């Protein structure tokens, strides 16, 4: 079960044993660090990671937005910018470093807008591997970040991207362009597409789009990717 801690002014949902060999940063969706993100954080802890989810909306009170309230989610997202996101993700990485985890032992995984932030984080040299679930901003940047296609040459860690072909906001051709761009780097990269999955397919709190088969497969692929690319501390 997660506990709420604060580090350098950033509230964190924390789960697992700090004596674990590896750690992971979980980056929220547009709906905040809610029950689903806390459950995901717990799931990684159960898999043997010391897991931490920074509350990226903390500057506006850390709202947990209902999944059917897109206007409120968009309002919260509009408060985010590249500087603040970089600071918050950096704080999570520093929290783990203080617990004894070098960057090579830290993975990062993000969902929806968190997938975009995760890709950016993989260019900073603060994590050993990264996994993005349906992260947008591929051809047009978000939050003040450059488009992912422009960030791809700057990757400094292995990366896996997991996308649904039925995602109305992320065209397949954009996903394939990102696959090609990421493959040009010196790091192992992988893109997995699910033919019958929509945006948000991993989230069981959104029954209209949740795809249990794709979600289970994507989670297992993410665990396998981290197992292959992260080192024990």
C-alpha positions in Angstrom: 0.0 0.0 0.0 1.3 3.4 -0.9 2.2 6.0 1.7 2.4 9.7 1.0 5.8 11.4 1.5 7.2 14.7 0.5 10.6 15.4 -1.0 11.9 18.8 -2.0 8.3 20.1 -1.9 7.0 17.3 -4.2 4.4 14.9 -2.7 5.1 11.3 -3.6 3.1 8.1 -3.4 5.6 5.6 -2.3 5.4 1.8 -2.1 7.7 -1.1 -1.6 10.9 -1.8 0.2 13.8 0.7 -0.1 16.1 -2.3 0.3 14.9 -3.6 -3.1 17.5 -4.0 -5.8 15.7 -1.7 -8.3 13.4 1.2 -8.3 10.8 2.7 -10.5 9.1 6.1 -11.0 5.5 6.0 -12.0 4.2 9.0 -14.0 0.5 9.8 -13.7 -2.2 10.2 -16.4 -4.1 13.5 -16.9 -6.3 12.6 -13.9 -3.8 12.8 -11.1 -2.2 10.4 -8.7 -5.5 8.6 -8.1 -6.5 5.1 -7.0 -5.5 3.6 -10.3 -2.0 5.2 -10.2 -1.6 4.2 -6.6 -2.6 0.6 -7.5 -0.1 0.6 -10.4 2.6 1.8 -8.0 1.7 -1.0 -5.6 1.8 -3.5 -8.5 5.4 -2.5 -9.3 6.2 -2.8 -5.6 4.8 -6.3 -5.5 7.0 -7.1 -8.5 10.1 -6.2 -6.4 10.6 -2.5 -7.1 10.8 0.4 -4.7 8.2 2.5 -6.5 7.4 6.2 -6.3 4.7 8.3 -8.1 5.2 12.1 -8.0 2.0 14.2 -7.8 2.5 16.4 -10.8 -0.5 18.5 -10.0 0.8 19.5 -6.6 1.0 23.2 -7.5 -2.8 23.3 -7.8 -3.6 21.1 -4.8 -3.0 17.6 -6.3 -6.5 17.1 -7.6 -7.7 13.6 -8.4 -10.0 14.1 -11.4 -12.9 11.8 -12.2 -12.3 9.9 -15.4 -15.5 11.4 -16.9 -14.5 15.0 -16.2 -12.2 15.8 -19.1 -12.6 19.6 -18.8 -11.2 19.5 -15.2 -8.4 17.2 -16.4 -7.5 19.6 -19.2 -7.6 22.6 -16.8 -5.1 20.8 -14.5 -2.9 19.8 -17.4 -2.8 23.4 -18.6 -0.9 24.3 -15.4 2.0 22.0 -16.3 5.1 23.2 -18.1 8.5 21.7 -19.0 10.4 23.4 -16.1 8.0 22.2 -13.4 7.7 18.7 -14.8 11.5 18.4 -15.1 11.8 19.6 -11.5 9.2 17.1 -10.2 10.6 14.1 -12.1 14.1 15.1 -10.9 12.9 15.2 -7.3 11.5 11.7 -7.6 14.9 10.5 -9.0 16.7 12.3 -6.2 14.5 10.7 -3.7 15.5 7.3 -5.0 19.1 8.3 -5.2 19.0 9.3 -1.5 17.6 5.8 -0.9 20.7 4.3 -2.6 19.6 3.8 -6.1 21.9 4.9 -8.9 20.3 6.0 -12.2 21.2 2.6 -13.8 18.8 0.9 -11.2 15.9 3.3 -11.8 13.2 2.7 -14.4 10.4 5.1 -15.3 7.0 4.3 -16.6 4.2 6.7 -17.6 0.6 6.6 -18.8 -1.2 9.0 -21.2 0.4 12.4 -20.6 2.8 10.5 -18.3 4.0 8.6 -21.3 5.1 11.9 -22.9 6.9 13.0 -19.7 8.6 9.6 -19.5 10.0 9.9 -22.9 11.5 13.2 -22.1 12.9 11.9 -18.8 14.7 9.2 -20.8 16.7 12.0 -22.4 18.0 13.4 -19.1 20.4 10.6 -18.0 18.5 10.1 -14.7 17.0 6.7 -15.4 18.3 3.4 -16.7 15.2 2.5 -18.8 11.8 3.9 -19.7 8.4 2.7 -20.8 5.7 4.9 -22.3 2.1 3.9 -22.4 0.3 5.8 -25.3 2.4 8.9 -24.8 1.4 11.7 -27.2 3.2 14.7 -28.5 5.0 12.8 -31.2 4.8 15.4 -34.0 3.7 18.4 -31.9 5.4 19.1 -28.6 3.5 19.2 -25.3 4.1 21.1 -22.1 6.9 23.0 -23.7 8.8 19.9 -24.6 10.0 19.4 -28.2 8.1 16.8 -30.2 9.1 13.2 -29.4 10.4 12.9 -32.9 12.9 15.7 -32.1 13.7 14.3 -28.7 14.4 10.8 -30.0 18.0 11.4 -31.0 18.6 12.6 -27.4 17.6 9.4 -25.7 20.0 8.3 -23.0 18.3 5.1 -21.9 16.6 2.1 -23.5 12.9 2.9 -24.2 9.7 0.9 -25.0 6.5 2.4 -26.3 3.1 0.7 -26.0 0.3 2.0 -28.2 -3.2 1.1 -29.4 -4.0 1.2 -33.0 -7.5 2.5 -32.2 -6.1 5.6 -30.3 -8.0 8.5 -31.8 -5.3 11.0 -30.7 -2.2 9.2 -31.7 -2.3 8.0 -35.4 -0.5 4.8 -36.2 1.7 6.6 -38.7 3.0 8.8 -35.9 3.8 5.7 -33.8 5.7 4.2 -36.7 7.6 7.4 -37.3 8.6 7.4 -33.6 9.7 3.7 -33.9 12.0 4.7 -36.8 13.4 7.7 -35.0 14.1 5.9 -31.8 15.7 3.0 -33.6 18.4 5.3 -34.9 19.8 5.9 -31.3 22.5 3.9 -29.6 20.0 2.4 -27.1 17.7 -0.6 -27.3 14.2 0.7 -28.3 11.0 -1.1 -29.0 7.5 -0.2 -30.0 4.5 -2.5 -29.4 1.1 -1.9 -31.1 -2.2 -3.5 -30.1 -4.6 -3.7 -33.0 -7.8 -3.7 -30.9 -6.7 -1.2 -28.2 -7.7 2.4 -27.6 -6.1 5.2 -25.8 -6.1 4.4 -22.1 -6.3 0.6 -22.7 -4.2 -0.1 -19.6 -6.6 1.7 -17.1 -9.2 -0.6 -15.5 -10.8 2.5 -14.1 -12.0 3.4 -17.5 -14.2 0.4 -18.6 -15.1 2.0 -21.9 -11.5 1.7 -23.1 -9.9 -0.8 -20.8 -8.5 -3.8 -22.7 -7.5 -6.5 -20.2 -5.6 -8.6 -22.6 -3.6 -5.7 -24.0 -3.1 -4.3 -20.5 -1.8 -7.5 -19.1 0.6 -8.1 -22.1 1.9 -4.5 -22.0 2.5 -4.7 -18.2 4.4 -8.0 -18.6 6.4 -6.6 -21.5 7.3 -3.6 -19.4 8.5 -5.7 -16.5 10.6 -7.8 -18.9 12.1 -4.7 -20.5 13.1 -3.4 -17.1 14.5 -6.8 -16.1 16.7 -6.7 -19.2 17.9 -3.2 -19.0 18.1 -2.2 -15.3 21.0 -3.1 -13.0 20.8 -4.1 -9.4 22.0 -1.3 -7.1 
